[in-house]
Structure formats: structure tokens, C-alpha cells
Amino acid sequence: MFPKKCPSCGNNLKVEKLICNNCNTEIRGEYSLPLLMKLSESEQKFIIQFLLYSGSLKKMAKKLKVSYPTVRNRLDDLQNTINQFIREEEGDNE
């Protein structure tokens, strides 16, 4: 999993440099992580499952062997997390 927090202080990490392994071209700057990369591994897996099951929470619940309300609650939690990231990003731009 891609690190998102500083192991020393816990602050959010940003990308500073991208390198081409073929020609060694470097691109430098300060880039925020894309929103989906900010999510935990389990949240990312949930999104992938959601897409693979065409957004059917009923199918997901059956496959995961949990109740429909459990899957619905996980989706609601994920939506709240994403909305929080969006609010934080909007606050950074002001």
C-alpha cells in the first residue's frame, strides 16, 4: 500500500518527484495524492467490489456474506470519508 502519512509525525505526505525508469526523466513539483489514493486499502477494495457488482449492494452483501444494511453502512461511511477529503481540499484552495 502506498504510504499516505509521515511515519515520524503523522502528517499527510505529498508527491514531490516522478521518475521515468526508462530514460531517467524527472518531473519535480508538489502534488497532492489523488482522492482515491487517500482512501485505506479496505476502502479501495470496497470501491472495486462495488464496480465489479455494477453497484448492486444486494449482490455485494451476498458475496461478502454480510447483511445488506452492513454493506449500505460501509458505503455511507465511505461517502462520508470522501466528502471529508473534498472539504479538506476545498479548504486548502482558499
C-alpha positions in Angstrom: 0.0 0.0 0.0 1.2 3.5 -0.9 2.2 5.5 2.3 -0.1 8.4 3.0 1.1 9.6 6.4 4.6 10.6 7.6 6.0 7.8 9.8 7.6 10.4 12.1 4.9 13.0 12.7 1.7 11.5 11.1 1.2 14.5 8.8 -0.1 13.9 5.2 2.5 13.1 2.6 2.7 14.8 -0.8 4.4 13.6 -4.0 7.5 15.6 -4.9 9.1 13.7 -7.8 8.1 11.4 -10.6 10.9 9.4 -12.5 10.8 7.6 -15.8 12.6 4.2 -15.3 13.4 4.1 -19.0 15.1 7.4 -19.7 15.5 8.8 -16.1 13.5 11.9 -16.9 12.4 13.6 -13.6 9.4 15.7 -13.0 9.6 17.8 -9.8 6.8 19.7 -8.0 4.5 19.4 -5.1 1.5 17.2 -5.9 -1.3 16.1 -3.7 -2.3 12.5 -3.8 -5.4 11.7 -5.9 -8.5 11.3 -3.8 -8.8 7.5 -4.3 -5.2 7.0 -3.2 -6.0 8.8 0.1 -8.5 6.0 1.0 -7.5 3.0 3.0 -6.8 -0.3 1.3 -10.1 -1.7 2.5 -12.0 1.3 1.2 -10.3 1.0 -2.2 -11.2 -2.7 -2.3 -14.8 -1.9 -1.4 -15.0 0.5 -4.4 -13.6 -2.1 -6.7 -16.1 -4.7 -5.5 -18.9 -2.1 -5.9 -17.9 -1.5 -9.5 -17.5 -5.2 -10.3 -21.0 -5.8 -8.9 -22.4 -3.0 -11.0 -23.3 -1.0 -7.9 -25.5 -3.8 -6.6 -25.3 -3.7 -2.8 -27.5 -6.7 -2.7 -25.0 -8.8 -4.8 -22.2 -7.4 -2.7 -23.8 -8.4 0.6 -24.4 -12.0 -0.8 -20.8 -12.3 -2.0 -19.3 -10.9 1.2 -21.8 -13.0 3.3 -23.0 -10.0 5.3 -26.4 -8.3 5.5 -27.5 -5.6 3.1 -27.6 -2.9 5.9 -23.9 -3.7 6.7 -22.9 -3.1 3.1 -25.1 0.0 3.0 -23.4 1.3 6.1 -20.0 0.7 4.7 -21.0 2.7 1.6 -22.3 5.5 3.7 -19.1 5.6 5.7 -17.1 5.7 2.5 -19.2 8.6 1.2 -18.6 10.5 4.4 -14.8 9.9 4.2 -14.8 11.1 0.5 -16.8 14.1 1.4 -14.4 15.0 4.2 -11.4 14.7 1.8 -13.2 17.0 -0.6 -14.0 19.6 2.1 -10.3 19.5 3.2 -9.1 20.0 -0.4 -11.5 22.9 -0.8 -10.2 24.4 2.4 -6.6 24.2 1.0 -7.5 26.1 -2.1 -8.9 29.1 -0.2 
